[in-house]
Amino acid sequence: DQVAARTAQGVALSLGLGEAGGVVWAVAPVCALTGEGLDTAMASLRTLIDKVRQDARRRDRWR
């Protein structure tokens, strides 16, 4: 949306997220001016949170 805007892949690369082993992460493209893509990004965030919680419950059951 802006000339200097980075792609989602560019942000992930800049943050070194590909090197973050064992960490759940996601980067989603969102327009800072219009908010386009924000609903999808928030849905992805919710999915990640649900997955982490589900995995934690599974681990707790086996302890």
Secondary structure, 3 states (H helix, E strand, C coil): CCCCCCCHHHHHHHHCHHHCCCCCCCCCCCCCCCCCCHHHHHHHHHHHHHHHHHHHHHHHHCC
